[in-house]
Amino acid sequence: MPHFEEGTTLDRFLLETMRAHPGATGQLVTLLKQVALAGKLVSARVQRAGLAGMLGAVGGMNIQGEFVQKLDLYANETFKRALEHAGVLCMIVSEEDDGIIQIPPQFEVGEYVFSMDPLDGSSNIDTNASIGTIFAVHRRFSTGRDGVAADVLRRGRELICAGYVIYGAGSMMVLSTGEGVHGFTLDPSVGEFFLSHRDIRLAPDTRAYSCNEAYSAQWDPRLQAWIASLKDPSLGWSARYIGSLVGDFHRNLVKGGVFLYPPTAKAKRGKLRMLYEAQPLAFLAEAAGGAASDGVMPILDKLPTELHERTPLFIGNRDAVARIVEVLGS
């Protein structure tokens, strides 16, 4: 991969990375540039959500059984409109839609499949906490115009790209094509993402955990005991919890730590979605030197069978994830 200095634009980064891979068609570059465009539009709307009348719920529920916020709908439609006409996708899978979203017939199709959580953490919108868009990209293997479920129901090891756009005090796009993890911060004054975090590595020794301990009574007793043991002051652990998956993962990616969302009595299969939450973040975690597991096996080795399949998730520092797997297997 070429060497990049901080301040490099996302467009330059993508183009020079493509040149370093002979045979690249440019479709992935086009796709990621459209993702960046949609991210800028959503970022602008998030920044003025109260003024634009975008706070609050719309009064319905999505396929996940969650209340739909106004910004959920805006983000979902914005990403679909930005991606569908570019000629690089054969289908889209979104948290907000029940089935596969095919490319409208008036547009060309391409070689990639795009899965997304258009606005993760949307329950935090009205409190001005961190929210974001999580995405994953597979290369299709089906033939014909329309993509099929088998194009996306695949192990995370087969991903060619994953990332997220986080909207907070500043907006940042974080992505990986498997060769390191890089962060690009949006400068709203010029409307460009600039390289600000080059080759992010998950700090291996940070002792911080992120989880919703209100559910701890429903966890495996072995996990309860391990979390309780971390509160010994001599061990130096701390708790850091934002309450949005993308926000907690981003903090741990930059600062170090481990995020836990174990199965509970109400969600025995876990709560987080494989295709557009667990898989892309696991791809990023491993590319940054970390790990991700469902408590038994690596997330990237799991084969999903449903578009909206759920999973437990333990993700972050490699040693901490390994210790959790050890505890749950003891």
C-alpha positions in Angstrom: 0.0 0.0 0.0 1.3 3.5 -0.8 2.5 5.7 2.1 0.0 8.5 3.0 0.5 11.5 5.2 -2.2 12.9 7.4 -4.2 15.5 5.5 -4.6 13.3 2.4 -8.1 13.4 1.1 -10.2 10.3 1.0 -10.5 10.5 -2.8 -6.7 10.6 -3.2 -6.3 7.7 -0.7 -8.8 5.6 -2.6 -7.3 6.4 -6.1 -3.7 5.7 -5.1 -4.7 2.6 -3.3 -6.4 1.4 -6.4 -3.3 2.1 -8.5 -1.3 -0.2 -6.2 -3.6 -3.1 -7.1 -3.2 -4.0 -10.8 -6.4 -5.2 -12.3 -8.7 -3.1 -10.1 -11.7 -2.0 -12.0 -12.4 1.1 -10.0 -15.9 0.0 -8.9 -14.9 -0.2 -5.2 -13.4 3.3 -5.3 -16.7 4.6 -6.9 -18.7 2.7 -4.2 -16.7 4.2 -1.3 -16.9 7.7 -2.8 -20.7 7.3 -2.9 -20.6 6.1 0.7 -18.6 9.2 1.6 -21.1 11.4 -0.2 -24.1 9.9 1.7 -22.1 10.2 4.9 -21.6 13.9 4.3 -25.4 14.4 3.7 -26.3 12.5 6.8 -23.7 14.4 8.8 -25.1 17.7 7.7 -28.6 16.6 8.7 -27.5 15.3 12.0 -25.7 18.6 12.8 -28.9 20.5 12.3 -31.4 17.8 13.3 -33.3 20.0 15.8 -33.5 22.9 13.4 -34.6 20.7 10.5 -37.4 19.1 12.5 -35.6 15.7 12.3 -35.7 14.8 16.0 -38.2 12.3 17.4 -39.9 9.1 16.2 -42.2 8.8 13.1 -44.7 6.6 15.0 -43.8 3.2 13.4 -41.6 0.2 14.0 -39.0 -1.4 11.6 -38.5 -5.1 10.8 -36.3 -5.4 13.9 -39.2 -4.3 16.2 -37.6 -1.0 17.0 -39.2 2.4 16.9 -38.2 4.3 13.8 -36.7 7.7 14.2 -37.0 10.4 11.6 -33.2 10.4 11.0 -33.4 6.6 10.6 -35.6 7.0 7.5 -33.5 9.9 6.2 -30.2 8.0 6.5 -31.7 4.8 5.0 -33.1 6.6 2.0 -30.0 8.8 1.5 -27.6 5.9 1.4 -29.9 3.9 -1.0 -30.3 6.9 -3.3 -26.5 7.6 -3.3 -25.6 3.9 -4.0 -28.3 2.6 -6.4 -27.4 4.6 -9.5 -23.6 4.3 -9.4 -23.4 1.0 -11.4 -21.3 -0.8 -8.7 -23.9 -2.8 -6.8 -26.2 -5.7 -7.6 -28.2 -5.4 -4.3 -28.4 -3.7 -0.9 -29.3 -5.1 2.5 -30.4 -2.6 5.2 -31.4 -3.0 8.8 -34.5 -0.9 8.0 -35.8 -3.1 5.2 -37.2 -6.6 5.5 -35.8 -8.2 2.3 -33.2 -7.6 -0.4 -33.2 -4.2 -2.0 -32.6 -4.7 -5.8 -31.1 -2.1 -8.0 -33.9 -0.2 -9.9 -34.1 -1.3 -13.6 -33.1 2.0 -15.0 -29.6 1.7 -13.4 -26.6 -0.4 -14.3 -25.6 -3.2 -11.8 -22.1 -3.9 -10.6 -20.0 -6.6 -8.9 -20.6 -5.7 -5.2 -23.1 -6.3 -2.4 -23.6 -3.6 0.2 -25.0 -4.3 3.7 -25.7 -1.5 6.1 -27.1 -0.3 9.4 -28.0 3.2 8.1 -28.1 4.8 11.6 -26.8 2.8 14.4 -27.6 4.1 17.9 -30.6 6.0 16.7 -32.2 5.8 20.1 -29.5 8.3 21.1 -30.4 10.9 18.5 -32.5 13.1 20.8 -29.7 13.2 23.4 -27.0 14.3 20.9 -24.9 11.2 21.6 -22.7 9.5 19.0 -24.5 7.6 16.2 -23.2 6.2 13.0 -23.6 4.2 9.8 -22.0 0.8 9.7 -21.4 -1.0 6.3 -19.9 -4.1 4.8 -19.1 -5.0 1.2 -19.0 -8.5 -0.4 -18.1 -9.3 -4.0 -21.1 -11.0 -5.7 -20.7 -14.5 -7.1 -24.2 -14.9 -8.6 -24.9 -14.3 -12.3 -27.8 -12.4 -13.8 -28.9 -8.9 -13.1 -30.3 -9.2 -9.6 -28.4 -10.2 -6.5 -29.5 -13.2 -4.4 -29.4 -13.9 -0.7 -26.5 -16.3 -1.2 -24.4 -13.3 -2.3 -24.5 -11.8 1.2 -25.1 -14.9 3.5 -21.4 -15.5 3.7 -18.7 -15.6 6.3 -17.1 -12.3 7.3 -13.7 -13.6 6.1 -15.0 -13.1 2.6 -15.6 -9.4 3.0 -13.5 -7.2 0.8 -14.2 -4.0 2.7 -16.0 -2.7 5.8 -16.3 0.5 7.7 -18.5 3.1 9.4 -19.2 6.8 9.4 -19.6 8.2 13.0 -21.5 11.4 13.5 -20.6 13.1 16.8 -18.6 16.2 17.8 -16.9 15.7 14.4 -17.8 13.2 11.7 -15.3 10.5 10.8 -15.3 7.7 8.2 -13.3 4.6 9.3 -12.6 1.9 6.8 -10.5 -1.1 5.9 -10.0 -3.2 2.8 -8.0 -5.7 4.9 -4.8 -3.8 4.8 -5.0 -1.8 8.0 -7.7 0.5 9.4 -7.7 4.2 8.5 -9.8 7.1 9.8 -10.8 10.2 7.8 -12.3 13.2 9.5 -14.8 15.4 7.7 -13.8 19.1 7.4 -17.3 20.7 6.9 -15.8 24.0 5.8 -14.6 22.3 2.5 -16.8 19.3 2.5 -13.9 16.7 2.3 -12.9 13.8 4.4 -9.1 14.0 5.3 -6.9 11.2 6.6 -6.5 11.9 10.3 -5.9 8.5 11.8 -3.5 6.4 9.8 -3.1 2.6 10.4 -5.2 2.5 13.6 -4.1 -0.3 16.0 -6.2 -1.6 18.9 -4.1 -0.9 22.0 -3.4 -4.4 23.4 -3.1 -3.5 27.1 -6.0 -1.0 27.8 -8.1 -2.2 30.6 -11.5 -0.8 29.8 -14.8 -2.6 29.2 -18.0 -1.4 27.6 -21.3 -3.1 28.3 -24.8 -2.5 29.6 -24.5 -3.9 33.1 -28.2 -3.4 33.7 -28.6 -6.8 31.9 -25.9 -8.6 34.0 -28.4 -10.6 36.0 -29.4 -12.3 32.7 -25.9 -13.2 31.7 -24.0 -16.4 32.0 -23.0 -16.6 35.7 -19.3 -17.2 34.7 -19.4 -13.9 32.8 -21.1 -12.1 35.7 -18.3 -13.3 38.0 -15.5 -12.2 35.6 -17.0 -8.7 35.2 -17.3 -8.5 39.0 -13.7 -9.5 39.4 -12.6 -6.5 37.2 -13.8 -4.1 39.9 -10.9 -5.0 42.1 -9.1 -1.6 42.2 -5.7 -3.2 42.1 -6.4 -4.5 38.6 -6.8 -1.1 37.1 -9.9 -1.7 35.0 -12.5 1.0 34.1 -16.0 1.0 32.6 -16.7 3.1 29.5 -20.2 2.8 28.0 -21.8 5.2 25.5 -24.9 3.1 24.6 -24.4 3.0 20.9 -22.5 0.1 19.3 -20.7 2.3 16.8 -19.8 4.9 19.5 -18.5 2.3 21.9 -16.6 0.4 19.2 -15.0 3.6 17.9 -13.9 4.7 21.4 -12.3 1.3 22.0 -10.7 1.2 18.5 -9.0 4.6 19.2 -8.3 4.2 23.0 -8.3 0.4 23.5 -10.8 -1.7 25.4 -13.4 -4.5 24.9 -17.1 -4.3 24.1 -19.5 -7.0 25.3 -23.1 -7.7 24.3 -23.8 -11.2 25.7 -26.9 -13.2 25.1 -29.7 -12.6 27.7 -32.8 -14.3 28.8 -34.8 -12.2 26.4 -32.3 -12.4 23.5 -30.9 -15.9 23.7 -29.3 -15.6 20.2 -27.9 -12.2 21.0 -29.2 -8.9 19.8 -26.7 -7.5 17.4 -27.1 -8.2 13.7 -24.5 -10.3 11.9 -24.4 -8.9 8.4 -24.3 -5.1 9.1 -23.1 -4.8 12.7 -21.0 -7.8 13.9 -19.3 -8.8 10.7 -18.1 -5.3 9.6 -16.9 -4.3 13.0 -15.2 -7.7 13.5 -13.4 -7.2 10.1 -12.2 -3.8 11.4 -11.2 -5.2 14.8 -9.0 -8.0 13.2 -7.5 -5.6 10.7 -6.5 -3.4 13.7 -4.9 -6.2 15.6 -7.9 -7.1 17.8 -10.5 -9.9 17.8 -14.2 -10.5 17.8 -16.1 -13.6 19.0 -19.6 -14.8 19.8 -18.2 -16.4 22.9 -17.5 -19.7 21.2 -16.0 -18.9 17.8 -14.6 -15.9 15.8 -17.4 -13.7 14.4 -15.7 -13.8 10.9 -15.9 -17.6 10.9 -19.7 -17.7 11.5 -21.9 -18.5 8.5 -25.2 -16.5 8.6 -28.4 -18.1 7.3 -30.8 -15.1 7.6 -30.5 -11.5 6.4 -31.3 -10.1 9.9 -29.6 -12.9 11.9 -28.5 -11.9 15.4 -25.4 -12.8 17.4 -23.7 -12.2 20.8 -20.6 -10.0 20.4 -17.4 -9.7 22.3 -15.0 -7.4 20.4 -11.9 -5.4 21.1 -8.4 -6.1 22.6 -7.3 -9.6 21.5 -6.3 -10.7 24.9 -9.5 -9.5 26.6 -11.6 -11.3 24.0 -9.6 -14.5 24.4 -10.1 -14.3 28.2 -13.9 -13.9 27.8 -14.0 -17.0 25.5 -11.9 -18.9 28.1 -14.2 -17.8 30.9 -17.3 -18.9 29.0 -15.8 -22.2 28.1 -14.6 -23.0 31.6 
